[in-house]
Amino acid sequence: MPVLIAGPTASGKSALALSIAERQGGQIVNADALQVYDGWRILTARPTATEEARAPHALYGHVPFEANYSVGDWLRDLPPILEGARPIITGGTGLYFRALTEGLAPIPPVPPAIRQAGDALPLAELLHDLDQSDPVLAARIDRRNRARVQRGWEVFRTTGTPLSVWQADTAPPLLPLDQTHALLLDADRDWLAARIEARFDLMLQHGALDEARANLPRWSKAGGSANAIGAPELIAHLQGRLTLDEARSSAIIASRQYAKRQRTWFRARMSGWQHLAQP
């Protein structure tokens, strides 16, 4: 049976996946929206070359630095992998797991001009438009979450159909939850905060700053890879806008905030998963 392992950043997902693969066999498949990009092996805590040699790995670092990669792209890459060795799918991107186990609506891509128009609008105006164009979605989403609000606004502007209607007409999932062994690492907040700080310091010791320096010439052309936690801060240091201590502190804060958002998502949407307390 396929294994799913979700959890917040630094909670030990990759180590658990590797342990299962070595003891029981299987292929480790990435479900982290940042680990798909090349250029950030250290900063996104992708498996090391040594770890990759211990078990098969898929969908890590396969997307060019300058490209963008969506949950739909990830789902399209999965079918041939699922036909191989038992998948052990691990990562911290809740939307990937939701699409995998619940299905994803075939929504056309949003044109760059519409996305730029949405970026320029204040949240209050996006909400006002969404209340008119898609009241069903507007009533059920977190109205403080700009990304969710803007996504609804963009889809209606692109297709003329409310996002809630697209979602209601969703294809069957690739892996229904009841056909998987789904594990959620439920990490204590203080334990996780300490892990995040220690891990970022370890990243710096292992060359994260050199990694950022290598990416600096193409930073202005970065696609989704620009969202790697800690990347803007290290780039800002290399550009002389932050000291290394300031970059370190800001990156750790950003990582803790990201973990908080992940934990909130998992609590709200993964009640049917087997929760494993960490530590």
C-alpha positions as CSV (number, residue, x, y, z in Angstrom):
1,M,0.0,0.0,0.0
2,P,1.3,3.5,-0.8
3,V,2.6,5.5,2.2
4,L,2.0,9.2,2.6
5,I,4.1,11.2,5.1
6,A,3.1,14.8,5.8
7,G,4.3,17.3,8.4
8,P,5.7,20.7,8.9
9,T,9.2,21.7,7.9
10,A,12.0,20.2,10.0
11,S,9.7,17.6,11.6
12,G,11.6,14.6,10.4
13,K,9.6,13.5,7.3
14,S,12.5,12.6,5.1
15,A,14.2,10.6,7.7
16,L,11.1,8.6,8.3
17,A,10.5,8.0,4.6
18,L,14.1,6.8,4.2
19,S,13.8,4.5,7.1
20,I,10.6,2.9,5.7
21,A,12.2,2.6,2.2
22,E,15.3,0.8,3.6
23,R,13.3,-1.5,5.9
24,Q,10.3,-2.3,3.7
25,G,11.3,-1.2,0.1
26,G,9.7,1.5,-2.0
27,Q,10.5,4.7,-3.8
28,I,10.5,8.0,-2.0
29,V,8.5,10.6,-3.9
30,N,8.7,14.4,-3.2
31,A,5.6,16.2,-2.2
32,D,7.3,19.5,-1.3
33,A,6.6,22.5,-3.6
34,L,10.1,24.0,-2.9
35,Q,12.2,20.8,-3.2
36,V,11.2,20.3,-6.8
37,Y,13.5,23.1,-8.0
38,D,17.2,22.8,-8.8
39,G,19.7,25.2,-7.3
40,W,18.5,24.8,-3.7
41,R,19.5,21.4,-2.5
42,I,20.9,22.6,0.9
43,L,18.5,25.5,1.6
44,T,15.4,23.4,0.9
45,A,16.8,20.4,2.8
46,R,16.5,18.1,-0.2
47,P,17.9,14.6,0.4
48,T,21.7,14.5,0.0
49,A,23.4,12.5,-2.7
50,T,24.3,9.9,0.0
51,E,20.7,9.6,1.0
52,E,19.5,9.3,-2.6
53,A,21.9,6.4,-3.0
54,R,20.3,4.5,-0.1
55,A,16.8,4.4,-1.8
56,P,15.2,5.5,-5.1
57,H,14.0,9.1,-5.0
58,A,11.7,10.9,-7.5
59,L,10.6,14.5,-8.3
60,Y,13.5,16.2,-6.4
61,G,15.3,19.1,-8.1
62,H,13.8,18.3,-11.5
63,V,12.3,21.7,-12.2
64,P,14.6,24.5,-13.6
65,F,15.4,27.4,-11.3
66,E,13.7,29.9,-13.6
67,A,10.5,27.9,-14.1
68,N,7.2,27.8,-12.2
69,Y,5.6,24.5,-11.2
70,S,2.1,24.0,-10.0
71,V,0.2,21.3,-8.1
72,G,-1.3,20.4,-11.5
73,D,2.2,19.9,-12.9
74,W,3.0,17.7,-9.9
75,L,-0.1,15.5,-10.5
76,R,0.8,15.1,-14.2
77,D,4.3,13.9,-13.3
78,L,3.0,11.3,-10.8
79,P,1.2,8.6,-12.8
80,P,4.3,6.8,-14.3
81,I,5.9,6.9,-10.9
82,L,2.9,5.4,-9.2
83,E,3.2,2.5,-11.6
84,G,6.7,1.6,-10.3
85,A,7.8,0.5,-6.8
86,R,5.6,1.3,-3.9
87,P,5.5,5.0,-3.5
88,I,6.4,6.6,-0.2
89,I,5.2,10.2,-0.8
90,T,6.6,12.7,1.6
91,G,6.6,16.5,2.0
92,G,5.1,19.5,3.6
93,T,2.9,20.9,0.9
94,G,-0.7,20.2,2.1
95,L,-2.2,21.2,-1.3
96,Y,-0.2,18.5,-3.0
97,F,-1.6,15.8,-0.7
98,R,-5.1,17.2,-0.9
99,A,-5.0,17.1,-4.7
100,L,-3.6,13.6,-4.6
101,T,-6.2,12.2,-2.3
102,E,-9.2,14.3,-3.2
103,G,-8.6,15.2,-6.9
104,L,-7.9,18.5,-8.6
105,A,-10.2,20.6,-10.9
106,P,-8.8,21.0,-14.4
107,I,-8.6,24.8,-14.2
108,P,-6.8,26.6,-17.2
109,P,-3.6,28.5,-16.3
110,V,-4.0,32.1,-15.3
111,P,-2.5,34.5,-17.8
112,P,0.4,36.6,-16.4
113,A,-1.5,39.9,-17.1
114,I,-4.4,38.8,-14.9
115,R,-2.0,37.7,-12.2
116,Q,-0.2,41.0,-12.3
117,A,-3.5,42.9,-12.1
118,G,-4.5,40.9,-9.1
119,D,-1.1,41.5,-7.4
120,A,-1.8,45.3,-7.8
121,L,-5.1,45.2,-6.0
122,P,-5.6,45.6,-2.2
123,L,-7.0,42.6,-0.4
124,A,-10.2,44.5,0.4
125,E,-10.9,45.1,-3.3
126,L,-10.2,41.4,-4.2
127,L,-12.6,40.4,-1.4
128,H,-15.3,42.7,-2.6
129,D,-15.0,41.3,-6.2
130,L,-15.0,37.7,-4.9
131,D,-18.1,38.3,-2.8
132,Q,-19.9,39.3,-6.0
133,S,-18.4,36.7,-8.4
134,D,-18.0,33.6,-6.2
135,P,-20.0,34.0,-2.9
136,V,-19.7,30.3,-2.3
137,L,-15.9,30.4,-2.2
138,A,-15.9,33.7,-0.4
139,A,-18.0,32.3,2.4
140,R,-15.7,29.2,3.1
141,I,-12.1,30.4,2.7
142,D,-9.9,32.2,5.1
143,R,-10.6,35.8,4.1
144,R,-7.2,37.0,5.5
145,N,-5.3,34.6,3.3
146,R,-4.5,36.8,0.3
147,A,-3.2,33.9,-1.8
148,R,-6.5,32.0,-1.5
149,V,-8.6,35.1,-2.1
150,Q,-6.6,36.2,-5.1
151,R,-6.7,32.7,-6.6
152,G,-10.5,32.8,-6.6
153,W,-10.4,36.3,-8.1
154,E,-7.9,35.2,-10.8
155,V,-9.8,32.0,-11.8
156,F,-13.1,33.9,-12.3
157,R,-11.3,36.7,-14.3
158,T,-9.6,34.0,-16.5
159,T,-12.5,31.6,-17.1
160,G,-15.7,33.4,-16.3
161,T,-16.6,30.5,-14.1
162,P,-16.3,30.6,-10.2
163,L,-13.6,28.6,-8.7
164,S,-16.2,26.9,-6.4
165,V,-17.9,25.6,-9.6
166,W,-14.6,24.2,-10.9
167,Q,-13.9,22.6,-7.6
168,A,-17.3,20.9,-7.6
169,D,-16.5,19.3,-10.9
170,T,-13.3,17.6,-9.8
171,A,-11.9,14.4,-11.4
172,P,-11.4,11.3,-9.2
173,P,-8.2,11.4,-7.1
174,L,-5.1,9.5,-8.1
175,L,-4.8,7.9,-4.7
176,P,-7.9,8.0,-2.5
177,L,-7.0,8.4,1.2
178,D,-8.5,5.1,2.2
179,Q,-6.2,3.3,-0.2
180,T,-3.0,4.6,1.5
181,H,-1.3,4.5,4.8
182,A,-1.4,8.2,5.6
183,L,0.9,9.5,8.4
184,L,1.0,13.0,9.8
185,L,3.9,14.1,11.9
186,D,2.3,16.3,14.6
187,A,5.2,18.3,16.0
188,D,5.2,20.3,19.3
189,R,5.6,24.0,18.6
190,D,8.6,24.7,20.9
191,W,10.4,21.5,19.8
192,L,9.9,22.4,16.2
193,A,11.1,26.0,16.7
194,A,14.3,24.7,18.2
195,R,14.7,22.2,15.3
196,I,14.2,25.0,12.7
197,E,16.9,27.2,14.2
198,A,19.4,24.4,14.6
199,R,18.7,23.2,11.0
200,F,19.2,26.6,9.5
201,D,22.5,26.9,11.3
202,L,23.5,23.5,9.9
203,M,22.5,24.6,6.4
204,L,24.9,27.6,6.8
205,Q,27.6,25.3,7.9
206,H,27.1,23.0,5.0
207,G,27.2,25.7,2.4
208,A,23.8,27.4,2.0
209,L,25.5,30.8,1.6
210,D,27.7,29.4,-1.2
211,E,24.6,28.0,-2.8
212,A,22.9,31.4,-2.7
213,R,26.1,33.0,-4.1
214,A,26.0,30.5,-7.1
215,N,22.3,31.4,-7.7
216,L,22.8,35.2,-7.4
217,P,23.5,35.8,-11.1
218,R,20.1,34.3,-12.0
219,W,18.1,35.4,-9.0
220,S,16.3,38.1,-11.0
221,K,15.0,35.4,-13.3
222,A,13.9,33.0,-10.5
223,G,10.6,31.4,-10.9
224,G,9.0,29.4,-8.1
225,S,12.4,28.8,-6.7
226,A,12.4,32.4,-5.3
227,N,9.9,31.2,-2.7
228,A,12.5,28.9,-1.0
229,I,12.5,29.8,2.7
230,G,15.6,31.7,3.5
231,A,16.5,32.5,-0.1
232,P,15.5,36.2,-0.2
233,E,17.3,36.8,3.1
234,L,20.6,35.2,2.0
235,I,20.4,37.0,-1.4
236,A,19.8,40.3,0.5
237,H,22.9,39.6,2.5
238,L,25.0,39.0,-0.6
239,Q,23.6,42.2,-2.1
240,G,24.7,44.1,0.9
241,R,21.2,44.9,2.3
242,L,21.4,42.6,5.4
243,T,24.2,41.4,7.6
244,L,24.6,37.7,7.9
245,D,23.2,37.7,11.4
246,E,20.1,39.7,10.2
247,A,19.6,37.3,7.3
248,R,19.9,34.3,9.6
249,S,17.4,35.8,12.1
250,S,14.9,36.8,9.3
251,A,15.2,33.4,7.7
252,I,14.5,31.5,10.9
253,I,11.5,33.7,11.6
254,A,10.2,33.1,8.1
255,S,10.7,29.3,8.5
256,R,8.8,29.3,11.9
257,Q,6.0,31.3,10.3
258,Y,5.8,28.8,7.4
259,A,5.7,25.9,9.9
260,K,2.8,27.6,11.7
261,R,0.9,27.9,8.5
262,Q,1.6,24.2,7.7
263,R,0.4,23.1,11.1
264,T,-2.8,25.1,10.8
265,W,-3.5,23.5,7.4
266,F,-2.8,20.0,8.6
267,R,-5.1,20.4,11.7
268,A,-7.9,21.7,9.6
269,R,-7.7,19.3,6.7
270,M,-6.0,16.1,7.8
271,S,-8.1,14.7,10.6
272,G,-8.4,11.4,8.7
273,W,-4.6,10.8,8.8
274,Q,-2.8,8.9,11.5
275,H,-1.1,11.4,13.7
276,L,2.3,10.7,15.0
277,A,3.5,12.9,17.9
278,Q,7.0,14.4,17.5
279,P,9.2,14.0,19.4
